Amino acid sequence: MIIGHVGKTPDIVEFEHNNTLKASFTVATTEKHKKRNGEEVVETEWHKGECWAKLASIVEECVRKGVMVYVEGKQKHDQYEKHGVQKTHSFIQATEIKVLTPKNKYNESGND
């Protein structure tokens, strides 16, 4: 589970052979703490996420850049080879997404 702000309007892909939607998105989480010397440290992590079918339709309709969201799901890892180097792509396979920013507080036009 993570709570954070969406980095950009999600990418939506429709697979024509079975009319299934896939939504890909990024969410930034921020953690603040103080060092022993009193200096405040702000750390931001970016998380990639994806969801499918009905949940992807909801994301397409409701999620925009800057919106705060709650994302629940499983951490997944895809391995692939690029230029002879083994790589791993980690992401959250979302099973639930809730928009936490009220509709009147964000730009519904989807402009990035």
C-alpha positions in Angstrom: 0.0 0.0 0.0 1.2 3.5 -0.8 -0.2 7.0 -0.7 1.3 9.6 -2.9 0.9 12.0 -5.8 0.6 10.9 -9.4 3.6 12.1 -11.5 1.8 12.5 -14.8 -1.5 11.6 -16.4 -1.5 7.8 -16.7 -0.8 6.0 -20.0 -3.7 4.0 -21.2 -3.4 1.2 -23.8 -6.2 -0.8 -25.3 -5.4 -4.2 -26.6 -7.6 -4.7 -29.7 -7.5 -8.5 -29.7 -9.5 -8.7 -26.5 -10.6 -5.1 -25.8 -8.7 -5.0 -22.5 -7.4 -1.8 -21.1 -4.0 -1.4 -19.3 -3.2 1.8 -17.3 0.4 2.6 -16.4 1.2 5.4 -13.9 3.8 6.7 -11.5 3.3 7.8 -7.9 5.7 9.8 -5.7 5.8 9.1 -2.0 7.5 11.6 0.3 9.0 11.0 3.7 10.2 13.7 6.0 12.5 13.3 9.0 15.1 15.2 11.0 18.8 14.4 11.3 20.5 14.4 14.7 21.7 18.0 14.0 18.1 19.1 13.5 18.3 19.4 9.7 15.1 18.4 8.0 15.5 15.8 5.3 12.8 15.2 2.6 13.1 12.0 0.6 10.9 11.3 -2.4 10.6 7.8 -4.0 8.9 7.1 -7.4 6.8 4.0 -7.8 5.7 2.5 -11.1 2.2 1.0 -11.2 -0.1 -0.7 -13.6 -3.7 -2.0 -13.5 -6.0 -3.7 -16.0 -9.6 -4.0 -17.2 -12.2 -2.2 -15.1 -9.7 -0.7 -12.7 -7.8 0.7 -15.7 -11.1 2.3 -16.9 -11.5 4.0 -13.5 -7.9 5.3 -13.7 -8.4 6.6 -17.2 -11.5 8.5 -16.0 -10.4 9.8 -12.6 -6.6 9.9 -12.2 -4.6 12.9 -13.4 -1.2 14.5 -12.7 -0.9 15.8 -9.2 -3.8 13.9 -7.8 -3.2 12.2 -4.4 -4.0 8.5 -4.6 -4.1 5.4 -2.4 -2.7 2.4 -4.3 -3.0 -1.2 -3.0 -1.5 -4.2 -4.8 1.4 -6.6 -5.2 5.0 -5.8 -5.9 5.9 -7.5 -9.2 9.2 -7.9 -11.1 9.6 -8.5 -14.8 13.1 -9.6 -16.1 14.2 -8.8 -19.6 17.4 -8.5 -21.6 18.5 -5.2 -23.2 21.8 -5.0 -25.2 23.0 -8.2 -23.6 22.4 -7.0 -20.1 19.8 -8.6 -17.8 17.4 -6.0 -16.4 14.6 -6.0 -13.8 11.5 -3.8 -14.0 9.7 -3.5 -10.7 6.2 -2.2 -10.3 3.0 -2.4 -8.3 0.2 -4.6 -9.8 -2.6 -2.5 -8.4 -5.8 -4.2 -7.2 -7.3 -1.1 -5.7 -6.9 2.7 -6.4 -8.7 5.5 -4.5 -8.5 9.1 -5.5 -7.9 11.1 -2.3 -7.9 14.6 -3.8 -11.4 16.1 -4.1 -12.5 16.6 -7.7 -12.8 20.4 -7.3 -9.1 20.6 -6.2 -7.4 19.3 -9.3 -7.4 20.2 -13.0 -9.7 17.7 -14.7 -8.5 18.6 -18.2 -5.6 16.2 -17.8 -3.0 18.7 -18.9 0.6 17.8 -17.9 
